[in-house]
Amino acid sequence: MEMIGRYRITGRIGSGSFATVYRGQDDTLDVPVAVKVLADNWATNDDVRARFLAEARLLRRLSDERIVRVYDIGTTDRGQPYFVMDLANGGSLEQLRKRMVAPGLALRLCAEAARALEVLHRNQLVHRDITPGNILLTNSPTGVRVMLADLGVAKSLLDEYRDTMTAGTPAYMALEQANSTQLDQRSDIYSLACVTYALLTGRPPFPVKTLAELLSRNHSIGPAPIADQIGAPELLDQLMASALSPDPNRRPQTAAQFAEVLDRLADQLPGGESYQPRPITSTASAAIGQLPAAPQPIGVLISGGRQGGGSLPSRSETPVSMLDNYIGRGRYAPKKSTETHSPWFYVWVTGSALLLLALTIWLTVYVLTR
């Protein structure tokens, strides 16, 4: 039985370039948890370690039920820092993207995610990696909760040099973010609009896999209309065209505005009645009305629901670009390798060389005197 601190590890949820998230059990409090552990090969890198711990502090500071909460922090026996979080037992919106749910419910969930973004933005933070996989669902006694996760590349809107590196997932990334130019909360709104489109259709609005494809795309071409396809009002196409504009000034200017329009649309679509919007609060308040249950975690889902577009391709990155995205371009300089040997090593090398020289001389004399 593997233990990390006082937490009993019961399985692995997933892993990335720098960390692995495990499913665990706090036997002291008798609650399930998620434990995020920095990869062993990065645990001794000061910059990566500082970024990892900064994410834990951010999550701890943001006291809102829509943001994944951090309860504990520590170091493993092998020197790897870890932090303990809420366990999202309902999976993520990425699973709903593949499974396809009623459009009204999809819009309600995205509206909740928009309110989670509003909490970040009011705290002067921009997430920079809003994807279906980073929006989690968890079941509670009052129903399902939407939680925003993975603040590993989040940046303060107050940083003077906040735009010096490119971070994010190309299929859900705004143009100004890909260009590493000035970005603000409207870049997150663009990303969430991509998530909304993907939940309604099964695929992101633009078929890009890499930064190069995103930058070379014709940005005068907007998203394909989908309102007729799902029986929604024309307002949906207008909202998507606006929120997915390459010009941030044409998008909804706050996540709260985006959430309000999503809720208006959900009121008119199947599934919208099953999830009532909740106001933004700083404490975990009880939900209003009857909330639906979250979908079963991946691996338990029953195939047969309509699939739309399949899984997204893996991100095209190099180890160098991933490291630059995580700690900042040019901040990591590998130490020069130095080799040290014991005195006996040099005695052995010298003795072997002398022996080889003596053998060579003996053979030469032997051959010449015969």
N, C-alpha and C positions, 0 to 999 in steps of 0.2 A: 504494500500500500504506500503510494508516494504521498509525501507531505510537503507543502510549502508553507513555512511558518506553522500556524495552528490549523491550516486549511487542508483538508483531505481531498486530493485530486481524484476526480471520478471520470474524466474524459477530456478530450481536446476539442475546442470549438473551432479554432482556425489559427492560421499563422500568416505573417507577412514578412517583409524584408528585415524588420528590426525586432519584432516581438511575436510571442505566441500567447494566445488566450486559451485558458483551460477552464473547464467546468469543475467547480469544487463544492465542498460542503463545510460549513462552519459548524462543527459538532458542539461547540460551546453554546452558540445561540440557536442551533438547530435550524439553520437557514441555508439555502443554496446560494452560491456566489459565483462570480466570474473572476479569474485571477489572470492578470496580464503580466507577462514576464519578459524582460529584455533579453534578447538572444545572447547566448554565452560569448560569441565572438565579438560582440559590441559592448560588453559590460565594462571593459576597461578603457573605452574611449570616452574621454571627458565630455566632448561636445554632444555625442549621441546620448550619453547618460543624462546630461543636463536637460536635453530636449524631452526625453522620456519622463523625467521627474516633473518637468514643467507642465506636461499634459495632465499628470495626476493632480497637481496643484490647481490647475484651471478647473478640472471637473469637480474638485472638492469645493472650490470657491463658489461655483454656480449652484446655488441652492434652489433648484426648481425640479418639479416632478417630470418635466419633459427632457431633462438632461441626465444622462447616466451619472449616478452618484458614486463617489469613491469613499470607502469606509476605512480602509487601512492601507498602510504602505510598509514595506520592509525589504530585506535583502535575503536571498537564499544562501544556503551553505556554500554555494559555489561563487558567491559574490555578485549575483545577478539581482538588480533591483526589481521589485514587483509592486503592483498595487491591486487592491481588491475592490470590485465594483458590483453594481446590480447585475443579476443574471437575467437576461432577456429570454424568457422561456417560450416566447411566441414566434421566434425567428425574426426575420427582417422583411422590408418591402421588396428586397430582391426576390424572395420566394413568391411573393404575391405577383410580381412582374411576370414570373414564369407560369404561375397558376391561373392568373386572370380572375379578378373578382368583379362584383357588380360595380358599375362606374360611379354610382353615388357614394359607395363605401370607399372606393379608391380616392375620390376627391376629399372626403372627410378626413381620411388618414393623412393626406398631403396637407390639408389645412392645419391639422395638428402639428405636423412637421414644420410648417411655416411659423406657427406660434412658438415652437422651440427655437427656431432661428431668430425670432424677434427677441427672445430672452438673451441670446448671444449678442445680438446687435446692440441691445440696450446696455450691455456690459462692455461695449466698445470692442467686440471681437468679431472677426470674420472667419468662418469655418474653413473655406477653400477646398473642401473635398466632400461635398454633398453628393451622395450616390444612394441608390436603393439599399445597398448593403450596410450603409452607415446610419440608417434609420431603423431602429429596432422596435419590436413589439413585445410587450410582456403582459401576462394575465395577472389581474389583481382581484380582490374580492368584489370590487365595483365594476370590473370589466377590463377591457384592454387599454393599455397605456402606450402611447407613442413616445419613444425616447431617442434623442440624438446622441450619437457616439462618435468616437475616434476624433479627438481634437489634436492629433499628433502634429498637424501642419497649420493649426489655427494661428492667426496673427492678430495683434492688437491694432485697432484702427488709429491708435494714437502714436504708433511707431513712425518715426521720421523716415525710415528706410524700409517700410513694410513690403515693398514690391520688388525686392532685389532678386527673387527667385521664383521659378514656376513650380507650382504644386497643384495636384489635382488629377482627375481622371478625364482624358480627352473627350470622351463621349458626353460628359456632363459639365464641360468647362466653357466658361465665357471667353470670348475673343480677347478681351483686355487682360484676362488672367493668363491666357496662353502667350500673349505678347510680353508678359512681365511688366506691363505698364500699370498706372495707378488703378487700384481696384478698391471697392468698398462693399457695403452690404448688398448692393444690387448685383454683384457677381454671384453671391450665394442664391439670390432670388432666381437668376438665370438657371443655376444648377438645379434648384428645386423644380422649376418649370420643366426641365428635361426629365426629372424623376416622375413628375405628374404625367407627362406625355407617355413615358415608358410604362407606367402602371395602367394606363388606359388602352394602350396598343400592344404592349409586350416588347417594345423596342424603343431606344432613344430616338429623338426627332431627326438627328442627322447621323448618317452611317460613317462616323470617323473612329479610327482606332488609335491613331498616333497624333502627336502634336503637329507633325508635318502636314498630315491630312487636314487637321483642323485649321491650320493657318492658310492652307492653299484652297480651302473650300470657298465657293462663291457665296459670300455672306449676304448678297442681295436676294438670294432665294430663301424664303422663310419655310417654316414647317408645313408639311402636307396637312390640309384640313381633315379633321376627324369627327367633327360634330355629327354629321349625317350618319357616319359609320356606327356610332354608339347611341344615336337618338337623343343627342344633347342640343340645347339651344345654340344659336350662332355665336352667342357670347363666348362660348368655350374657344372657338377658333380665334376670335378677336383677342382673348386673353393670352392664348399661346403665342400668337404672332407678336403681341406686345412684349410679353415676358422673355421671349426668345430673340428679341431684337439685338443686333450687334451694338446698338447705341444704348448705353445704360439709361439715358434720359427718357427713353420711350417705355421702359419697363415700369412696373409698379415700384414706387420709391421706397416702400417698406414691406417687410414680410407680413406685417399685420394687414396691410391693404390686400396683398395677394391672398391671404387666408380668407378674408371677408368675401372676395369674389368666388373663391372655390366653394365656400359654404352656400352661397346663393345658387350656384350651379347644382350642388349636391341636393339641395331642396327639391329639385325638379327631376331627379334621376333615380332609378331603382337602387336600393341599398342605402340611399342617403338618410332614410328615416331611422336606420339602426344605430346611428352614432350621432349624438348631439354635441355641438361645439361647446368648449369650456373656456372661460376667461383665463387670461394669463395671471398666475399668482406666483408667489415666492415659496409657497408651502404646498405639500401634497394634499390638495383638497379633494373631497369626494366628487365623483363625476355626476353629471346631471343626466338623469334618464337611464335607460337600459342600454348597456354597451355590448357589442358582439364579442364573442370569444376570438382570440387571435388564432391564426392558422397553426397547425402542428409544425414543429421544427422540421427542417429538411431531413429527408431520409424516412420520414413517417408519412409524408404527403402521399395521397393516393393519386396516381397518374390517371388522366382521363379528362381533366379540365383542359380548356382550350389553351394551347400553347401559342405564343405570339412572338416569333423571331428567335426562339432558342436562347441559349446562354450568350452573354457577351464574351467576346474574345479577351484573352489576357492582355494586360497592359504592356505596351512595348517600351521597356525601360532597360537601362544598363545599370550595373552596380554603382557607377559614378553618379548617374543622374538621380538615382534613388537616394543616395547619400546627400547630394546637394539639396534635394527637395526637403529632406528631413532636418538637416542642421544648418543649411545655408551654403550657397555656392562658394567654394574656395576655402571653407573653414577647416576642412580636414586635410592634414598633411601627414602622410604615413612616416613613421620614424625610420631613420636609416638603420638598416640591419647591421649589427656588429656581431662578429663571431669571436668567442673566447675559448681557449683551450687550456688544459692543465699543462704544467711543465713536462710531465711524462710524455705528452703528445709530441712535443718538439724533440725530446730525447729519442723517441721512436723514429720520427721522420729523419733526424740527423743520422742515427745509427743505420737506418735502412739505406740512406744515400751512400754512406761510407762503405757499407757492405757491398752495394751494387758496383761502386767504383773499384773496390778491391777485386771483385770477381771479374770485372771487365779487363783489368790489368793482367790478372793471372791467365785468363784465356788468351789475351793477345801474346804474352810471353811464351806460353805453351805452344801456340800455333807457329810462331816464328822460329822456335828452337828445335822443332822436329825435323 
